[in-house]
Amino acid sequence: MADMATHNAHHAQHDAFQHQFEDMEQQRDAGTFGMWVFLAQEIMFFGGIFAAYIVYRALFHDSFEIGSNLLNVKFGAANTVVLIASSLTMALAIHAAQAGKKGKTQVMYLLLTVLLGVIFLAVKFTFEWTADYHEHLIPGFGFIIRPEWGAAGSHVPMFFSFYFFMTGLHALHMIVGIPIILIIAVMAWRNKFDEVYHAPLEMVGLYWHFVDIVWIFLFPLLYLVGGRYLSNGGH
Amino acid sequence: MSAHLVPVKTYVGVFLVLMVLTGLTTGVAFIDLHAWNTPVALAIAVVKMVLVVLFFMHVKYSPSLTKMVIVAGFFFLALLVAFTLADELTRIWSPQVHGWSILLPILQGRF
């Protein structure tokens, strides 16, 4: 204990400093490195379903176009705006900590991020998925293959299986992320983060931005599959 | 030493560019570019991703080790997709199973 006290006094370190590190900078870099290793795993986690999507879209291109044209581009685009805005507020929450602003400022931006995340999920579940259910577009829940789809119709349910699995997995990541942001917001409220130590805030930020990036790819791949120009768009 | 402080106007600027690109990718989808619709949509998505990674995720200011992890992540994703497609796209979907008899015309000198 005496050694540690001397050590800490010698380096004049932050309260959150962990003794196994040389200094706060090394501690922060180690944390960032670890989080990115986790996110690299997440790339592969989503990568499997993306690879499957690529293969089946190549095999059943016409069916995927028919399915994509049944989605509502307006809701998809609006949700893209909402999610990117939530990424901005998350970046500003971390900026507030880095700039040495009070915990309340960080909390405000974090709550804005949660609010935008909730709006995204609300639009997805109440407007989009509910409409899909009423139009019999959910495989396994009374999916109806329409005669006007022709020969390609038999594989339209496959597009919707991808649609629900990919957007569902993405939504699940958001549902996991929102409580974590709220826990971090409580920590921020207690002024745990400052310009030197804000690792938990930064880590949840990296996670949230990653989820945003997944959506940046899901939006064109699901809603804007080639052939949008052939239809009048959406429901 | 505290972390590199990115000015707020950089974040807002990146956000505005992301908004423009979202509008662009949506608008372009309604124009017939023949085979180019998907490549254009993916190119815009990649630009958006790079902006988020570099600025929102601070990777522009991160150590090289972090950058290497990210490159490695995408490298393995590329391997996954490339080898899956190398199998899938090079299969010959024959309507019926041919035995060695498929070689008969060649063996009999009728080709």
Interface residues (C-beta under 8 A of the other chain):
Chain A: D23 M24 E25 R28 D29 T32 F33 W36 V37 L39 A40 I43 M44 G47 G48 F50 A51 I54 V55 A58 L59 V73 A77 T80 V81 I84 A85 S87 L88 M90 A91 L92 H95 Q98 A99 E195 V196 H198 E202 G205 L206 H209 F210 D212 I213 I216 F217 F219 P220 L221 Y223 L224 V225 G226 G227 R228 Y229 L230 G233
Chain B: M1 S2 A3 L5 V6 V8 Y11 V12 F15 L18 M19 T22 G23 T25 T26 A29 F30 I31 D32 N37 T38 A41 L42 I44 A45 K48 M49 V52 V53 F55 F56 M57 H58 S62 P63 L65 T66 V69 I70 A72 G73 F74 F76 L77 L80 V81 T84 L85 E88 L89
